Amino acid sequence: MAGSITNPPISSSLAKLQSLNGLFAIYKKQGPTSADVLNTLKEALLKEAGVQNPNPRKRKKQSLKMGHGGTLDSAASGVLVVGVGNGTKMLSTMLAGSKKYVAVGELGKATDTLDATGSVTVEKDFEHITRLDFEDKLKTFTGDIMQVPPLYSALKKDGQRLSVLLKKGHKVEAKPARPVTVYNLSLQEFKPPLFTLDIECGGGFYVRSLVDDVGKALSSCAHVKELIRTKQGQFTLEEHALHEEQWTLEHILRSLQPCSGSEQTMDCTKAAEADT
């Protein structure tokens, strides 16, 4: 009929993309936020599927349902688990599950963000700290402990992130200490002022808070210089994380832990809970 508007047919690639249900892992590089990385991924996939001028930030009428399971700080890199379709329902399991990190810290300097992106707030001597002192002190941070989250974090107050409120100049009070679990904690390298920690922890744990607390416990101070998440749930950096050049439908299909329908959703849940 003359004058009628018809929607263009959905390409087979887009249809295949929209039919995906499950979990997979990508590599997040240092710099962008986790949300930025997810939007870049969505944009790459939609462009590959032939979508003209995709806007991955539009929440309404999204042509691709996707989310990530556990924010990595912009300065951090490593494994970021992504849920697509029904897989987004499993992301809360990833948030609560086991994670592994390698953290490089620096003794003698504390910052407002507890990492290298912030301004130095305190400087203290660290020459008195030996490797034995350090390893001994780490024992008190293993197991079920109480931890105060950083002020600069993704936690929210009145619907806004604490980090955003701080950048706007608002006064923000520290959140109360909360229970977290550290399964394994070891000192891999000690070359003062630098040190390297291997950490395996549960959900809600902040490596920046750990490093800050350890520095104080050693009668000095410390901040995180570099942070890499090497494992989240069953997804490891070496085996599962897709790098940016692999953000294609073909690579995701190969690495996807699928879940769709009640029976397969249960399978997806089991996959998400592995190693937690």
Buried (B, 14 or more C-beta within 10 A) or exposed (E): EEEEEEEEEBEEBBEEBBEBBBBBBBBBEBEBBBBBBBBBBBBBBBEBBBBEEBEBEEEEEEBBBBBBBBBBBBBBBBBBBBBBBBBBBBBEBBBBBBBBBBBBBBBBBBBBBBBBBBEEEBEBEBEEBEEEBBEEBBEEBBEEBEBBBBBBBBBEEEEEBBBBBBEEEEEBEEBEEEEBBBBEBEBEEBEBBBBBBBBBBBBBBBBBBBBBBBBBBBEBBBBBBBBBBBBBBBBBBEEBBBEEEBBEBEBBBEBBBBBBEEEBBEBBEBBBBEBB
